[in-house]
Amino acid sequence: MKQRQQILKKGDSSATVSQEAQFQSQPLKQKTQQPTNTPLSQTEVENQEFQQHKLEATRLSIQAKHGTITPEGQTQLTLLQAKMNDVLQRRVQQSAGFGHNLEKIALHHPDRIPTVQPKLAIAQPGDKYEQQADQVAATVVNQINQTTIQKQGTTSQNQQANVEAANNSAADPKQTFLSNYAVAKELVQGIDETLPQEKILDQLLNNFKNISFKYTMTYKQGITLLKGTREGDCRTLAEAFQTVAQEYFGIQNVTIAQIKKPFLSEAPDTIYQGRKRNCDNGKRWFFQNHYWASWNNKVYDVLFLSNKRPEVDMARQESPLKSMFMPEGEYFETEKGKVVYPRGYEYLTVELGMFEKLKNFVNNLGRWLARDMSSIINEIKKLLSRGGNNNSDFESLMRDVQNNRMNEINSNNR
């Protein structure tokens, strides 16, 4: 308390000199202004002490705002604010007990305190009010320190949790893999990782039937399937199988095998949604290429969910041949004597022997049938568009052409 009096006098020295000069020049006036010599009540003493604390706290707050406050001054400011807060809290409690509004209770009494005070009434150091204020101030400081420690502890706990999560993620790459690839969770479900690698791959292949894949015959990367885009072609499936086998189960040397040239196949329908067999009205497949996974010379054909390489009738050329007879002007010849040609979104076949016979027939009669060649070619295209496996239709067409030609010759001879 003595220290606070000294700080107040030092901080407001100019105001104190002016007040003392005023008291010396007007002694009688001060006496007349003093309305009564009645001793101050406890509340009035507290009011005066509150005003003194407020004045000192204001001065220190200004120093803190301008960055000139000392550590001792900062501590003094905290104590003053705590003591003033204690006074306000007690007033709130008192007003609540008597039904008063704190806003209407003045902290000074205009009838008891003169406009200019020659001297403030200061309580004795160590009295019960100062001891109580000191206890409240100490409690506030402890609460501030405890809150800071708790915040630091919470921050430390959060940082530790983040570090542990990162460590767990790094320590368990399989969980990271599954979190990155949603469909992979379905592919590895129910697989016993203690089994031999070959058995694991067999179960993985079998799980591909459960992912609602749509076979569109259009390539997409395998990782797009694992991330949730459930469509693509045989290469999409093979790449997804390879990725799960290597990155999740740690089975190395899983490769992608392929047939590069176009081919005809008697393979069955796939279980996947999408196109059915695309050749001869759903009887055969015609592929430009085909992909599957392989490990230790074992086949994992994910498109057909098979461990056998498909039996194929390979095309003799990679690029199609040209012919005016075909509905779309191009065709393939296979090694087993088939001619494959496109029609819309599917393929049709005709026996190579019949196709050669048809071409020779037209070429041999060309010099006599030049006038009717366009109509004959159109008739051939119509037949091929309906399907080229009915040889009797071609035989009938050739007989009709020959008969028409003979009738024309006989007519000219007459």
C-alpha positions in Angstrom: 0.0 0.0 0.0 2.8 2.4 0.8 4.4 1.5 -2.6 1.1 2.4 -4.3 1.0 5.8 -2.6 4.5 6.6 -3.8 3.7 5.6 -7.4 0.6 7.7 -7.4 2.4 10.8 -6.1 5.3 10.3 -8.6 3.0 9.7 -11.5 0.7 12.7 -10.7 3.2 15.2 -9.2 2.1 18.2 -11.2 -1.6 17.8 -10.2 -0.6 17.4 -6.5 1.4 20.7 -6.4 -1.5 22.6 -8.0 -3.9 21.2 -5.5 -1.7 22.1 -2.5 -1.3 25.7 -3.8 -5.1 25.9 -4.1 -5.5 24.7 -0.5 -3.0 27.3 0.8 -4.6 30.2 -0.9 -8.1 29.4 0.1 -8.1 27.8 3.6 -11.4 29.3 4.6 -13.1 28.3 1.4 -12.1 24.7 1.9 -13.6 24.8 5.4 -16.8 26.2 4.1 -17.0 23.6 1.4 -16.7 20.8 4.0 -20.3 20.1 4.7 -19.7 17.9 7.8 -17.0 16.4 9.9 -18.9 13.1 10.2 -16.5 10.2 9.9 -16.6 8.4 6.6 -18.5 5.1 6.4 -17.0 1.8 5.3 -18.7 2.1 1.9 -17.3 5.6 1.4 -13.8 4.4 2.3 -14.1 1.6 -0.2 -15.4 4.1 -2.8 -12.3 6.4 -2.2 -10.0 3.4 -2.4 -11.7 2.3 -5.6 -11.2 5.7 -7.2 -7.5 5.6 -6.2 -7.1 2.2 -7.7 -8.9 3.3 -10.9 -6.7 6.4 -11.2 -3.5 4.3 -10.8 -4.8 1.6 -13.1 -5.6 4.1 -15.8 -2.1 5.5 -15.7 -0.5 2.1 -15.9 -2.9 1.1 -18.7 -1.7 4.1 -20.7 1.9 3.0 -20.2 1.0 -0.5 -21.3 -0.7 0.8 -24.4 2.4 2.8 -25.4 4.8 0.0 -24.5 6.5 1.9 -21.7 5.3 -0.1 -18.7 7.8 -2.0 -16.6 7.4 -5.6 -15.5 6.7 -4.3 -11.9 4.1 -1.9 -13.3 2.4 -4.7 -15.2 2.2 -6.8 -12.1 0.8 -3.8 -10.2 -1.8 -3.2 -12.9 -3.0 -6.8 -12.7 -3.3 -6.6 -8.9 -5.3 -3.3 -9.1 -7.6 -4.7 -11.7 -8.2 -7.7 -9.5 -9.0 -5.6 -6.5 -11.4 -3.4 -8.4 -13.0 -6.5 -9.8 -13.5 -7.8 -6.3 -15.2 -4.6 -5.2 -17.6 -4.8 -8.2 -18.4 -8.4 -7.5 -19.2 -7.7 -3.9 -21.4 -4.8 -5.0 -23.2 -7.1 -7.4 -23.8 -9.6 -4.7 -25.0 -7.0 -2.3 -27.4 -5.4 -4.9 -28.7 -8.9 -5.7 -29.4 -9.5 -2.1 -31.3 -6.2 -1.6 -32.9 -6.1 -5.0 -30.9 -3.1 -6.3 -29.6 -2.2 -9.7 -25.9 -1.8 -9.6 -26.0 0.8 -12.4 -27.9 3.1 -10.1 -25.4 2.8 -7.2 -22.7 5.5 -7.4 -19.2 4.7 -6.4 -18.7 8.2 -4.8 -21.0 10.4 -2.7 -21.2 14.0 -4.0 -22.5 15.3 -0.7 -19.6 13.8 1.3 -16.6 14.2 -1.0 -15.5 17.7 -2.0 -14.8 18.6 -5.6 -11.1 18.9 -4.9 -9.7 16.6 -2.2 -6.7 17.8 -0.2 -6.0 14.3 0.9 -7.4 10.8 0.3 -8.3 8.6 3.2 -6.2 5.5 2.9 -6.9 2.4 4.9 -4.3 1.0 7.2 -1.8 -1.5 5.5 -2.7 -5.1 6.2 -6.4 -4.4 7.2 -9.0 -7.1 6.4 -10.1 -5.4 3.2 -6.7 -5.2 1.8 -6.0 -8.8 2.8 -9.2 -9.9 1.1 -8.3 -7.9 -2.1 -4.8 -9.4 -2.1 -6.4 -12.9 -1.9 -8.7 -12.2 -4.8 -5.8 -10.8 -6.8 -3.7 -13.8 -6.1 -6.6 -16.0 -7.1 -7.0 -14.1 -10.4 -3.3 -14.4 -11.2 -3.4 -18.1 -10.4 -6.4 -18.6 -12.7 -4.7 -16.7 -15.5 -1.6 -18.9 -15.1 -3.6 -22.1 -14.8 -5.6 -21.2 -18.0 -2.4 -20.5 -19.9 -1.0 -23.9 -18.7 -4.2 -25.6 -19.7 -4.1 -24.1 -23.2 -0.5 -25.0 -23.6 -1.3 -28.5 -22.4 -4.2 -28.8 -24.8 -2.0 -27.5 -27.7 0.6 -30.0 -26.7 -1.9 -32.8 -26.6 -3.3 -31.9 -30.0 0.2 -31.8 -31.5 1.0 -35.1 -29.9 -2.3 -36.6 -31.3 -1.4 -35.3 -34.8 2.1 -36.8 -34.5 0.6 -40.1 -33.3 -1.9 -40.1 -36.2 0.9 -39.4 -38.7 3.0 -42.2 -37.2 0.1 -44.6 -37.2 -0.6 -43.8 -40.9 3.1 -44.2 -41.7 3.2 -47.4 -39.7 0.1 -48.9 -41.4 0.4 -48.2 -45.2 -2.4 -50.6 -45.8 -4.9 -48.3 -44.1 -3.5 -45.4 -46.1 -4.0 -47.4 -49.3 -7.6 -48.3 -48.4 -8.4 -44.7 -47.5 -7.1 -43.5 -50.9 -8.9 -46.2 -52.9 -12.5 -46.8 -51.8 -13.2 -49.8 -54.1 -10.1 -51.5 -52.8 -11.9 -52.1 -49.5 -14.4 -54.3 -51.3 -11.7 -56.2 -53.2 -9.7 -57.2 -50.1 -12.7 -58.0 -48.0 -12.6 -61.5 -46.5 -9.2 -62.4 -47.8 -7.0 -64.3 -45.3 -3.6 -62.6 -45.6 -1.9 -65.6 -44.0 -2.6 -67.8 -47.0 0.0 -68.5 -49.7 0.3 -65.7 -52.3 -1.3 -67.8 -55.0 -4.4 -68.4 -52.9 -4.6 -64.7 -52.1 -4.6 -63.8 -55.8 -7.3 -66.4 -56.5 -9.5 -64.8 -53.8 -8.7 -61.3 -55.1 -9.7 -62.4 -58.6 -13.0 -63.8 -57.3 -13.8 -60.6 -55.4 -13.8 -58.6 -58.7 -17.3 -60.0 -59.4 -18.7 -58.0 -56.4 -17.8 -54.5 -57.4 -20.6 -53.7 -59.9 -18.2 -53.0 -62.7 -19.6 -51.8 -66.1 -17.8 -53.2 -69.1 -17.9 -50.4 -71.7 -14.9 -51.6 -73.9 -13.4 -48.2 -73.4 -10.1 -48.0 -71.5 -9.7 -46.1 -68.2 -6.8 -46.3 -65.8 -6.9 -49.0 -63.1 -6.6 -46.5 -60.3 -9.7 -44.6 -61.5 -11.6 -47.9 -60.9 -10.1 -48.2 -57.4 -11.1 -44.6 -56.6 -14.7 -45.2 -57.5 -15.2 -44.9 -61.3 -16.6 -48.5 -61.9 -16.3 -48.8 -65.6 -13.7 -49.5 -68.3 -12.4 -52.4 -70.3 -10.2 -55.5 -69.7 -7.0 -53.4 -69.3 -8.7 -51.3 -66.6 -9.5 -54.5 -64.7 -6.0 -56.0 -65.1 -4.3 -52.8 -63.9 -6.6 -52.6 -60.8 -5.8 -56.2 -60.0 -2.0 -55.6 -60.3 -2.2 -52.4 -58.1 -4.1 -54.2 -55.2 -1.9 -57.3 -55.4 1.4 -55.3 -55.2 0.6 -52.3 -53.0 -1.8 -53.9 -50.5 -0.8 -57.5 -50.3 2.9 -56.9 -51.2 2.9 -59.6 -53.9 5.6 -58.5 -56.4 6.2 -59.4 -60.0 2.5 -59.2 -61.0 2.6 -58.2 -64.7 0.2 -57.2 -67.4 0.0 -59.5 -70.4 -1.7 -58.8 -73.7 -2.7 -59.9 -77.2 -1.8 -57.0 -79.5 -3.5 -58.0 -82.8 -7.2 -58.2 -83.4 -8.8 -61.7 -82.9 -12.0 -63.6 -82.9 -12.9 -65.6 -79.7 -15.5 -68.1 -78.5 -15.1 -66.8 -74.9 -18.3 -66.6 -72.8 -20.2 -63.5 -71.7 -18.7 -61.5 -68.9 -20.6 -61.1 -65.6 -20.1 -57.4 -65.7 -22.8 -54.9 -66.7 -22.3 -53.5 -70.2 -22.0 -55.0 -73.6 -22.6 -58.6 -74.4 -20.6 -60.5 -77.0 -20.2 -58.2 -79.9 -19.9 -60.4 -82.9 -22.4 -62.5 -85.0 -25.4 -61.3 -83.0 -24.0 -62.3 -79.6 -22.3 -65.6 -80.6 -18.7 -64.5 -80.5 -16.3 -61.8 -79.4 -14.1 -59.7 -81.7 -11.4 -57.7 -79.9 -8.8 -55.3 -81.2 -6.6 -56.4 -78.3 -6.9 -58.0 -74.9 -5.2 -57.6 -71.4 -4.9 -59.8 -68.3 -2.7 -60.1 -65.2 0.0 -62.7 -64.8 2.0 -64.0 -61.9 4.5 -66.9 -61.9 3.2 -67.9 -65.4 -0.3 -68.1 -64.1 -3.1 -66.3 -65.8 -5.6 -64.0 -64.0 -8.0 -62.9 -66.7 -10.1 -60.4 -64.7 -12.6 -59.7 -67.6 -13.7 -63.4 -67.8 -12.7 -64.2 -64.1 -10.6 -67.0 -65.5 -7.2 -68.6 -64.9 -7.0 -69.6 -68.6 -5.8 -67.6 -71.5 -8.7 -67.2 -74.0 -8.6 -69.3 -77.2 -8.4 -67.0 -80.1 -8.6 -66.9 -83.9 -5.9 -64.3 -84.7 -6.3 -61.8 -87.5 -3.7 -61.9 -90.2 -3.3 -58.2 -90.2 -3.4 -55.4 -87.6 -5.1 -52.9 -89.8 -8.3 -53.7 -91.7 -8.5 -54.5 -95.5 -10.7 -52.5 -97.9 -13.5 -53.7 -100.0 -16.4 -52.1 -101.8 -18.6 -55.0 -100.9 -18.5 -54.4 -97.2 -21.2 -52.3 -95.5 -18.5 -50.0 -94.0 -15.8 -50.7 -96.6 -13.3 -52.7 -94.4 -12.8 -56.2 -93.0 -10.2 -58.6 -91.4 -9.2 -62.0 -92.4 -8.4 -64.5 -89.6 -6.0 -67.4 -89.6 -8.8 -69.9 -89.3 -10.6 -68.8 -92.5 -13.1 -66.2 -91.3 -13.8 -62.7 -92.6 -14.8 -60.2 -89.9 -16.3 -56.9 -90.8 -18.0 -54.1 -88.8 -21.7 -53.2 -89.0 -22.7 -50.4 -86.7 -21.6 -51.2 -83.2 -21.0 -54.9 -83.7 -19.2 -57.3 -86.1 -20.3 -60.0 -88.5 -18.4 -62.9 -90.1 -18.5 -64.7 -93.4 -16.5 -67.7 -94.5 -13.4 -66.6 -96.4 -14.0 -69.2 -99.1 -17.4 -67.7 -99.9 -16.1 -64.2 -99.8 -13.3 -65.1 -102.3 -15.9 -66.8 -104.6 -18.0 -63.7 -104.5 -15.2 -61.4 -105.4 -14.0 -63.7 -108.3 -17.6 -63.9 -109.6 -17.9 -60.2 -109.8 -14.5 -59.7 -111.3 -15.0 -62.3 -114.1 -18.4 -60.9 -115.1 -17.3 -57.3 -114.7 -16.6 -56.6 -118.4 -20.1 -57.9 -119.4 -21.9 -56.5 -116.4 -20.4 -53.0 -116.3 -23.8 -51.5 -116.9 -25.4 -53.3 -114.0 -22.3 -53.3 -111.6 -23.6 -50.7 -109.2 -26.9 -52.5 -108.6 -25.1 -55.8 -108.1 -22.7 -54.3 -105.5 -25.7 -52.9 -103.7 -27.3 -56.3 -103.6 -24.1 -57.8 -102.2 -23.9 -55.1 -99.5 -27.5 -55.8 -98.5 -26.7 -59.5 -98.1 -23.7 -58.8 -96.0 -25.6 -56.4 -93.8 -28.1 -59.1 -93.0 -25.3 -61.5 -92.0 -22.8 -63.3 -94.1 -23.1 -66.8 -92.7 -25.9 -67.9 -95.0 -24.1 -69.1 -98.1 -27.3 -70.0 -99.9 -28.2 -66.3 -100.2 -24.9 -65.6 -102.1 -25.4 -68.7 -104.3 -28.9 -67.5 -105.1 -27.7 -64.0 -105.9 -25.0 -65.3 -108.3 -27.5 -67.6 -110.0 -29.9 -64.6 -110.5 -27.1 -62.5 -112.0 -26.0 -65.3 -114.3 -29.6 -66.0 -115.4 -30.3 -62.3 -116.1 -27.1 -62.1 -118.1 -28.0 -65.2 -120.2 -31.5 -63.9 -120.8 -30.1 -60.6 -122.0 -27.6 -62.4 -124.4 -30.4 -64.6 -125.8 -32.6 -61.6 -126.4 -29.9 -59.8 -128.2 -29.2 -62.8 -130.5 -32.8 -63.0 -131.6 
